[in-house]
Amino acid sequence: STASLDVSIQAQILNLLKDLQKELHLSLLFISHDLAVIKFLADKVAILEKGNIVEYATKEEIYQKPTHDYTKRLLGAILEL
């Protein structure tokens, strides 16, 4: 988890992961409740509710046209902050 890290350290780690992903053609499985981090790092996103995948799509589709009510509620919660 990167949530407990200082913001600047978190950014450095996430940038390093993104760089490694690009340079080495890596696939990463990154699990987080921080949707801003997911948007930065992911190409595809799976939204889980109670351990079940309720929506799976590209990050653009998830953030621009969510289809599942739970995804819409999650995104609504971060937009209200």
Phi, psi and omega in degrees: 000140177257358186297327184273000181276154171304144185303318181291322177293318178302314180298319179297316180295315180295321177295321177297315177300316179297317179296315179297320179302315182288310186293321185258004181056047182273149168255134180240142169253110184241119182252125183202154172266354183271099184293336176291320177294316179299317180298323180290319191265328192268154167260317178238149186229136171247126177263126180251138173231120181054040176083001180246138176288121180254344178203138179220123183195177173292160180297327179296316180295319180298314185279333182262325184220063179296144182253332183269142181302320181296318177298318179298320178293318178300312181294322177298325180293322180282332179286337181278345183292000000 
